[in-house]
Amino acid sequence: MLLKTVFIRFYKSFNDDFLRRLHKEAKPKPWEKLNGDWYPYIEVAIDSEITTVVGANESGKSHLLSAIEKAISGSKIERDDFCRYSRFFTVKMGELKHPDFGTGWKDLTNEEKAFFR
């Protein structure tokens, strides 16, 4: 089983994929709708041959690695991690949302496929 894609939305420095939203030929996926509007996930392709993440300071390397962990485990997803650049960010009690994560996998056995359903 290999991780193929991580889907991230509203997590720390990952807001939503506004470039895809503005692309004329892009089409929303059903799970990308929020309150009737389209907020595409940022899709990060994972290459099984790559073992490092390189980038400038404050470019989101640590955010990406922690997003992968949260997407796979489903744990430690906190309201405090919500993207402060999102139009949905608020400090009002009870209104702050959680960030969204998803994963895409390849080379799964039948047993692994059953686990994810």
N, C-alpha and C positions, 0 to 999 in steps of 0.2 A: 504494500500500500504506500503510495507516494502522494504527498500534498502537491496539488497542481495550481490552485488559486486561493488567495485569501481575499475575501470581500470585507471592506471596512467602510463604515459610515458614521460620522459624528464622533469620532474617537480622537481626542487630543488634537494633534496637528492635521489629522485626516478629517475634513468636513464631508462634502459630497463631491461627486465628479461633475462639476459645473461645466467643464469643457464638453463632456459627452452630452450633457443636457442641452447644450447650445448647438450641437452638431445636427445638421438638417436631416441626415439619414438615420440617426440613432433612434432606437425604439426602446421604450421602457420594458423592463422585465416585471412580471406581476408583483414580485416581492419588494420592488423599489418604490412603490406608492406609499405616501404618508399623508393622511388627511386629504386624499384625493389628488394630491400634487406629486410630481415626479422628482425624487431626490436619489439619483443613481449612486450606487455603491462605488467606491474606488476599488478597482480590481487590480490586484498585484499578482502577476504570474510568478510562480515559484519554479525555479530550475533546479533539478536534483543534482546537477553538476556544480552548482555554485555554493560555496561554503562561507563566503564573507559578504558583508554589506559595507560599502565604502561611500562616504559622503562628507560634505563640509559639516562643521559644528552647527548644531541646531537645525539640521536638515531633516530630521525625523527617523534616523536609524534606530534608535532605542524604541521609539513609538511603534515602528514597524515590527520589531522583534517581540515587543510585549503584546501587540495586536495579534500576532500569530499564536502566541501562547494562549491568549484569552479566547481566540476563535476556536482553537482545538479543544481546550479544556472546558470552556463555558463557565469558568469560575473567575472570581475576583473582578467581575465587571461592575464597576462602581459608577455612581452618578458623578463623582468628582472627576472622572475621566472624560466627561462629555466635552466636545469641541467648543471652545469659547468663541469661535468665529461663526458658529452656526446661528442661523436666525431663530432657532429653537432654544438657544441657551438662555437661561433665566436664573435668578437667585431667589425667586418666589418659592416659599415652602410648599412642597408637594407637587410642584409643576416641572421640576427638572427631570429630564428623561435619561435613559441609559443609552450608551453607544450601541451600535449594531454591528454584528460580525457574521460571517459565513465562510464556508470552506468548500473547495472543489477538490476531489480526489481522483486518482487514477490507479490502475492495476490493483483493484480491490478483489479479494477472494469473495465467494458467495457468502461466507460467514461474516466477513467485514461489511458487505453490503447490507446484510440483515441487521447488523448492529446500528447502522446509520439511519435506518428507516424508522 
